[in-house]
Amino acid sequence: MHLHMENLGKRYKGDIWGLRNFSLDLGPGVLGLVGPNGAGKSTLMRMLATVTKPTEGSATWNGTDIARSPNPVRTVLGYLPQDFGVYPHLNAVEFLTYLGAARGIVGRDARRRILQLLELVNLTETRKRPLGSFSGGMKQRVGIAQALLNDPGLLIVDEPTAGLDPEERVRFRGLLAELGGDRIVILSSHVISDIEAAATSIVIVNQGRLVTWAQPEELLRTVEDKVWETTVASSDLTVMKQRYLISNTTRTSEGVRVRVVDDRMPDSGAHRLTPTLEDAYLYALRESRNGVAA
Amino acid sequence: MTGFGVLGHIILGDLRERTRRYSFIWIMLATTFFGYLVISGKYGMTFPGFLLAPNSAWVGSHMAIFCTLMLALIGFYVIRNTIERDRRTGVGQIIAATPLNQLTYLLAKFVSSFLVLTGCTVILVSAAILLQVTGGQMRSFHFGALLTPFLVITVPVLLMVAGAAVFFETARWLRGTFGNILYFFFIEVLVIQGIAADAPAIDLIGAHAITSGIEEAILAVAPGTSVAVQVGALGLFDTGSAIAPTPLTWPGIDWTMGLALPRLGYAAVGVAMMMPAAAFFDRFDPSRIKRRRPGKRKKTGVVPDSPGRSLTRRTADISLAPVTVGFRLTALILSELRVMLKGYHWSWYVVALGLPIAQIAAPYDIARTYLLPAALIWPLPLWSALGTRDRRYGTQSLMTSSPHPMIRQLSSAWLGGLIISTALCSGMAIKAMLAGQFIQAAAVAAGAIFVPTTALMLGAVTGSRKFFEVSYFMVWYIGLVNRHWALDFIGTTDQALSRGVPWVFLAVTCILLAVAVLTERTRLQVS
């Protein structure tokens, strides 16, 4: 089970590159994909899901080019796009049966699998209701179920926790972590805590380029001894924001407590904090922007 | 910002969205082509035995009639998607949360629809000017005489069409296929009755006003002449007379109040339609849509979610059955049929089941003349979804990432459509075979293949169901209802069978299928 990307790039109309020179080599595990809006995460996922073709470079699944021969990877692929629709007049079982048939999953096995998946995503009781009457979070769970229909070897999920309530979000993170044991899971999310909970490795993408690819521990090490907390007057906050990378602020009766990520101690009253993945992510992004600017 | 300022910005935004779409370029190109057909004399009105001088009055009037006809018929389907787009994109919900009142919103949609139609009219006015200039008629060029028919005949109808488009989008029961057909009938009746009757109030395209004006001019130069009018397309109605026609100069219509006032009536109807439109408009509130079906409690509102499961229960507690992957076309077709057939009122299924049974039970001629055409229009909304459903419901990426998306999904959709057409026509096919009418049975089979194939091709190419619905309905109406042999693709007339029309359509079907396959293939490769 091996997914390899070599100088992958996608150009859109108007000579705009959604992704460029992207190389990665993946084995079983959960890859967390993070980056700001428009960084190229969804473009990458669409290319890997064979929905769109790369303009340059290649991606191979177990040695087979997925753009030239997409069907081998499609057979083992589970894909949850960021935006997807459902047929409003079908119920969840019928919709999953339809998608299963399109993927070659039919018969009693399929029926049993569908019912188990609906149990997994907590939709058993509403499985006979038309999808048109489902809330956004319930539709998202139908999307999760369809992505797991074929017991995928490669699972690509784009913002899967969007619309889920906190309880479902925690359950889904746990599910992804379990699935990542013996298959490749690519998870994109803006919520760093989702990535933190599930990912075995993390890729930070910015402006269509790979910024960092590391294990969570390695990323955390990049901000070790660089996270500070200090309290400043409200009037000084603007200056503080211009000077330092601020990852969080909290209003208190003494002023504003700020969480600073920087090589330097922001002021004499500051004290060190244990870094989080969010600190590391923001730091890596700033370094990448500084690098581009330089 | 003032009310007019708000209105102006919404109109502008809507116009920008419409005019920046590829479809707008196609609409403009199609309009230009239509103008060319009229200019070149390949489509238009002739008066056998007389040749009208191409002065501004005649050129303007002639073009205005056909411009009005085209925009009243086709223009409606072109502009009728603006509220639906807001609904589909979610912009509608954002608008609904603003202080904007619904009448202002609908008025903006009405004006922008009218402006799109006006854009098409400007192209045809330009074409009319071009005809005069290139035809060496600069001396007789009179801008006022050329423009007046457009202002008096076309513009009021455009206002009516724009109003109807907005109204048909707001009234839920008029949004779909039923609305498309109803509008077509309405316009068709107005056009036919308007030409035939001496009643300016129903002379929608102004044809009667102009032809009777010309008739007077003809009678003035040739008293006692029996004046005939021919409306022709691509020389189909060319009389081929060897006698040189008499030149005739027509000064144009003297627009009296009696003629002009009914035109204002069309404009008023268009504007007035905003009132019922505002009453029907749900302001993108899904609960307002569902309230109209009190008997269907199961479907009302958003269903409550299942109660949360304890977090201590791990996902591993639910063991997932292993799956074996092995494609079966029959399973996919069955699922396809389920998707196609779900969501209709029970009465629809009763009629659908009753039609083939009635075909067997009824006398042969009744089955052939009435029940067979009925079977070929009843499933129109099912067929028109072919090739468009994934785009309509946003499931493309789910389908595209499945193995062999083109061959599996295209074939299952086509076969699903074919099963429905075959099932609904099966009674007539069996009846024909029992009666020893094997050619008729084969013609029924050919027609049953033709319809879903056309639907799939047009759906795949245009991405919209409207194009198939309108064009197929026209073919069905002319060929199977009016029984014009040239479009009788299923052989309801002996003339069509003896001339082999169904076999021509069968040959066309093969081409259409190839186009559908190529379109889908290109779509998958380009992405």
Interface residues (C-beta under 8 A of the other chain):
Chain A: R46 A49 T50 V51 T52 K53 N71 R74 T75 L77 Y79 P81 D83 F84 G85 V86 Y87 P88 H89 L90 E94 T97 Y98 L99 A101 A102 R103 G104 I105 V106 G107 D109 A110 R112 R113 Q116 L117 E119 L120 N122 L123 T124 E125 T126 R129 P130 G132 S133 F134 S135 G137 M138 Q146 L148 L149 N150 D151 D165 E167 E168 V170 R171 G174 L175 E178
Chain B: K298 K299 T300 G301 V302 V303 P304 D305 S306 G308 R309 L311 R314 T315 A316 I318 S319 L320 A321 P322 V323 T324 V325 G326 F327 R328 A331 L332 L334 S335 E336 R338 V339 K342 G343 R389 Y393 G394 T395 Q396 S397 L398 M399 T400 S401 S402 P403 H404 P405 R408 Q409 Q525 S527
